[in-house]
């Protein structure tokens, strides 16, 4: 396969900068090295072969309006639930509000790639992500942006990609019951793991994020009491834990088949999650907004149609819990030069 000059140059640069060691089950170093560069080169090759893919890059003009509607829908819900009994607060938090909030976290994921206002308006994207964060109840967007870029640059990088479970998680949560608990408390691990694995200095944007979030929380509490606050936060925690939509956390990069690190899902839940299921396509072309990722698969079908993919996020959760060969350790981990030098 012949590659464009810039691709060869980028490949040589990657080879010189990054030393990769694979560690998943019995996967070997040579396999991981081959897989990582095969994935990168395949995306460059697809872009070179189908230049129309470049036209899909750029902001999604509808994203800001969809997200704004979801934010105000949750504020309306806060008013509607203020007089409900506690059992109904938690019911609607799980069945409705949490689904909206989980969807908003995935909108924040899209916005972190500057697809709301474009790469030339990065500050607008950052502030809009803070706005999208408001119904979640806990400041999240600025910290997510800070760490998510490492997930794309160093997928599986030890001490760099905080999406990788810790050794303790892999060792302890190894039985069906323990894996069930791990899924339930996944929001806790997801939020605290970066502080242990790869702590970074607090940024000014994180401070603004916290001030905006807690100000809105106080306003809601002043207007309608405690129940709407619990509705928002409980929904965020419950629906990022043991919930069908949360299957995407496991489906994206857990190694269900040896030799395949990243998987897509093409089912109906993509309608609620800004097409996060098109995950192989997203990692190949992170500058393309979620609404256009199906077009990537359609244009470059030969690169995606024959790859294994998940049919159901619920089935993913079931298999994760009850399959003894799958657990928090079922991830590719790489040692990167940057991690050694720092």
C-alpha positions, 0 to 999 in steps of 0.5 A: 500500500503506497501512502502519501508523503505526509502520512509516511512522515507522520508514521516515522514521527510516531515510530520515533516518539512512541514505544508501545507495549501491549498488555491484554490477556496474552496479547504481545508487544508486536501485536499491539504495535501492529494494531496501533499503526494499522489503525492510524494508517487505515484512517489516513488511507481512507481519507486519501482514497475518499477525499469527500470525507474531508467535507464532513469535517467542521461544526454541526450547525444543529448541535447548539440548538439541540443541546440548548433544548435539552438543557431547558427541558431539564430545567422544566423537569426540575419545576415539574418534579419539585412536589413529587414523592422521593420514590418518583424522584428516583424513578424519573431520574433513572427513566428520563432525566438521567437519559437526558443527562447522559446524552448531554455528557456525550454532547460535551464529548462532541463539543470537546472536539470543537464541533459546536462552533468550529476550531477557530472558536475554541473558547465558544466551544468551552463555554458552551460545554459548561452550559451543556453541563448545567443539568448534570448537577456536577462540574464535568465538562472542563475536566473531561476536555483536559483528559479526553485529548490524551485518550485520542493521542495515547489510546491505552497509554499507561498513566496517560489514558485515564479511561484505562482501569487501574490495576486494583480495579482489574484485580478486585472486580473479577467475579460477576457480582463484583463486576456488577458493583463496578458497573454500578459505581462506574461514575465514581471510578470514572471521575476519581481515576484521573486524580490517581492515574494522571493528576493535572493542575486545575485550570482556570476553565475548571474553576469557571465550570465549578462556579457556573455549576454550583451557582445554577444548583443554588438557584434551583435549590432556592427556587424549588428546593432540594428535590430537583437537585437530587433529581439531576444528580441522581439521574447523572449517577444512575444513568452513567452506572448500571443503565443500557446507555452506559453499555457504550463505556464497555463496548468502545474499547474492551477487547471482546475479540482478541485482535480488536481494540475498538468497536462500533455499535450501529443500533437505535441508541445512537439517536440518544447519544450523538452517534457515539456508537460509531466509535471506530469512525470517531477515532479515525476522524475525531474532527467529524461531528457525530451527526455525520459519522454514519456518512463516514461508514457509508463512504468508506464502507470497505474499511468498516463493514467487515470489522466486528461490531456490537449489536446491543449495549445491553448484551455488552453489559450482560457479557461483561458481567457473566463472561469470565474472560472479560473484565476491567483487565480486558483493555490494551495498555501501552507504555509511552515515552512521554509517560516515562519522561514525565 
